[in-house]
Amino acid sequence: MKVLEERIRQEGLILSDKVLKVDSFLNHQVDTELALAIGQEFKRIFGHLPITKILTVEASGIQFAMAAGIALGVPFIYAKKRKAVTLSEAVYSAPVHSFTRQEDYQISISQKYLGPNDKVLVVDDFLATGAALVGLADIIEEAGAELLGVGCVIEKSFQEGRGLLEQRGINVHSLARISSMAPGEIHFIDNDSKVESQSMKESAGC
């Protein structure tokens, strides 16, 4: 999505060669029109598949999973990072390590909402180390469901996440793929031609 790449160039805050903040339009304050457009783009990419459920992890993936669910006309489920007292029934769970928070946690999903008849699309905001997405893939496998693909809004292609997923035979598509970045510059991979494009941001925000 060129519009997404342009928003990252203009509003993204690159704090280091690994840390990108998109709080002003994706993660803290959400541009709802852009979020719905992202859902439509996931429909364009994955809409030919017999998807029955969208799956994500709370909290920053929820808006994109919901947008994709609206576009595809299917429910979405979000894995909880900590088991709530109200979640008393049997659950599927997997351990996950958070790179941004530098902590380990369990994600869990009620067994009532995911089962062997489900064909699942996983949607998340970032693909970097891939830890959360691998955890979701493990839960889908445990449930006996079928994982049809993973859609991510932004991918840091210089980190290991894509490789971990592709080693498991998972179809991965990210809307904006970053090959490298540093304060003052960002490089994208063109999803169509698979060549790298470079952009330099002159504003102080990057």
C-alpha angles and dihedrals in degrees: 000000000000092000089057093049090050092052090050090051094048103036108017118109112217106201097172141340088287107029122078122172119203096168096133096065112007117023112028104010108029125209096219095197090054091046091054090047088053089053090052091050091054088051090053091051101039104019094104090064123089094246117175101172139024116214131197142150124254133285122006096030094055099086093051094045089051092048090050091047091052091049094047096038096235135115122262128216127200122206113232117232094213126027109253121220087242091058095082100144128087115293141192111232142180136181118249134185117215114217094192095048096031093224140113123235142161122249118205140185127191112252087225092074104042127049148146094286094058125104107199139206114194115212126186140161100237136026110196119123090003094223097132093044092049087051090053091048089053091051092049090051091048090052091052090239124137122249108215098179151322123245120192129183097213127016128194094209093187090069126076102252100098091048092052092052096044090050085063091051094252119155107233127190124175124188096215118026117194115202095184141342143183134169104296099018143055133184123206131197113229105235092207102047097022090227126129121253122196130213130180117204114213099186120096092244094080 
